[in-house]
């Protein structure tokens, strides 16, 4: 009888451990969803407030090599994220 109670106690402890682990996983999932929403929101804001290389070239009537020269000379303000360059619309508006 004692062995059966000991086994039962071990099973209950295992279930309790699994329940706590599940709660932690659910909390992590919620946290990841919030991070994902934040990233999406920031991406939308970036796209709304910036020109891409193609867009700024079209707006200024210049080629990409000319854009690169002006950017490197500090004539056109930009932000670099990873391999991509973004040109802030308010700061570039004066150039248009």
N, C-alpha and C positions, 0 to 999 in steps of 0.2 A: 504494500500500500504506500509506504514511504517513497519507494522508487517511482511509483506512478505520480505522486504529488510533486516529486522533484522534476520529473520529465514535464509535467504540466506547467510548473513554474518556469522552466526553461523555455517552453513554447510561448508562454505569455510574455516573457521578457523579449523574446525574438520579435513577436508581433508589435510590442511597444516600440522597439528600436526601429522597425520598419515604418511604423506610423510617424515617428519623429523625422525619419529620413524623408518620407513623402512630404511632410509639411515644409521641410527645408527646401526640397526641390520645387514645390509650388511657389514658395517665396522667391526663389531664384528665377523661376519662369516669369513671374510678374515683374521682377526687376529688369530682366532682359527685354520684356515687352515695352516697358517704360523707356529704356535706353533706345530701343529701336524707334519709338515714336519721336523722341527728342532728335535723333539723327535725321529722320525724315523731315521734321520741321525745320531744322537748320539747313538742310539741303534745299528745301523749297525757298527759304529766305535768301540763300546764296544765289540761286537761279533767278530770283525776282530782282535782285539788286545788283546784278553783274552782267557784263557782256562776255560772251565767249570770244576766242580769237577770231573766229569767222565773223561773228556779229560786229565786233569793233572794226575789223578791216572793211566790212561793207559800209558801216556808218561813216567811217573816215575817208572812204574811197582810196584805200591804200592796199598794198599787197602784204602778205605775211612777213616776207623778209624786211620790209620797211617797218612794220610793226615791231619786229624783234629789235631792229636797230634803235628805234625810238624808245622802246622799253628799256634796253640796255643802257641807253644814254640818260635814263631817268626822266624822260619827257612824258611818259605815260605811266601813271601809277597802276600797280597791279598787286594781286595776292597770288602766291603760288601754293597750291595744295597738292602734294604728291607730284605728279608729272604735269598737272594742269595749271594753266594761268587763267586768272579771272580778273576782269577790269571793272572796278566799281563805277556804276552808272553816275552817281552824283559827282564824283571826282573827274570823270571823263567828259561830262556834259560840256564843260568849258572848251574842250578840244573840238567839239562838233560844230 
